[in-house]
């Protein structure tokens, strides 16, 4: 597969036929949303049924959980960038395959280069393992930050529980909330330094 199989506009992918199963199951390509200069980029694995229908990542119950946690730490959804490892809905909401993740990786790297966030928050096992390139025990590692090479750039990645996990397991809520609080603190500290640097 070559870069010519994909059409991009800014951080968005407007056309792509790299993954036959995903092309067949999607109704649209679901691009990231949020400021193109956001300090925080939240990363999920792939669109589900709601996201595919509405054309936006993290809508529905998972989106509600995320927005509530953001509000609790003084952030709004409009303050952050939200995107996925794969931009098209897998059949039956299965996890994207390794090949599908690899096919969409240049799109993610392009978006991160465009937005250049201070911190990438990997929500759940698939995005955490995709970025860190190793096995990740999400519950145990939530809130930890690791610096990794993404494309040609070293980036800080924070492991976070997926918001949906808190719906099925209430004990995950405090772990999720603590990771979101850490992300907000890191971004806030970085933003403050950047602002001071302007004067």
Secondary structure as UniProt FT lines:
FT   HELIX           3..5
FT   STRAND          6..9
FT   TURN            10..11
FT   STRAND          12..16
FT   HELIX           20..25
FT   TURN            36..37
FT   STRAND          40..44
FT   HELIX           49..54
FT   HELIX           60..72
FT   TURN            73..74
FT   HELIX           77..79
FT   STRAND          81..84
FT   HELIX           91..93
FT   HELIX           98..115
FT   STRAND          119..123
FT   HELIX           125..132
FT   HELIX           138..141
FT   TURN            142..143
FT   STRAND          145..150
FT   TURN            151..152
FT   STRAND          153..160
FT   HELIX           163..168
FT   HELIX           170..172
FT   HELIX           173..197
//
